Amino acid sequence: MIEFDQVRKIYHTSQREVAAIAELTLRVDPGEFIAVRGPSGSGKSTLLSLAGGLNLPTSGRVLVDGQPLSEMTAARRAHFRGERIGFVFQMFHLLPYLTVVENVVVAATEGPTEAIRQRAEQLLEDFGLTERMTHRPGELSAGERQRVALARALLNRPQILLADEPTGNLDPDNAQAVLELLARFHERGGTILLVTHHDRAAAYADRSLVLERGELVKSQVAENSA
């Protein structure tokens, strides 16, 4: 599903080179739920951006469904990403001037149709947000905003979810609700890469990876599931 083949990602500053990812080789199988952990600056978010084609490696290859992302045009990569990959971020990234349902529909790859709107409404209903559909993000709690962001990520029925600290700004109850929604996606065969600092979130994963200074220092199968 996702393969990193001797991937390096170098950022250049005015004074030096910084290796965000250093010679990483990794395979994520279809249907796996992987937690990515490590200290700040270890390369976790860079790994997600490379897996989703938001960034390209300095060397090596990232393949999704056997297709090397670096060999696609930017337009083809964006289309490929929209069809197969959903993103969930810590900061939600909702548009403040759109309603909840409009924030979900805006992710549609084929334009807003009645069928798309119905799917958006169904996702929001499934996530307990039926009464919030006409509200704007500023009228929602943090937990509600994250559920809207997750509904948006799932609108196009992606095979892969890339989640960067999605529970980082949530209280324990709302964090639990979001993790259970991720677990539901996983149970239906979805693949998840989850960046997290929290043991409770990592406990949902099949496998945990630990990065330090851009290097994979540990990969272990989870002993328990949540």
CORFEN-V503141 format. One record per helix or strand of 2 or more residues. SS is the DSSP state (helix for helix, strand for strand). FROM is the first residue (numbers start at 0). LEN is the number of residues. Records with the same first field share a line. If there is no record, write none. Layout:
# CORFEN-V503141
SS = FROM-LEN, FROM-LEN
This chain:
# CORFEN-V503141
strand = 1-11, 16-12, 32-5, 58-6, 66-2, 84-5, 159-5, 190-5, 206-6, 214-7
helix = 43-8, 68-3, 73-11, 99-6, 113-13, 129-3, 136-3, 141-13, 171-16, 198-4
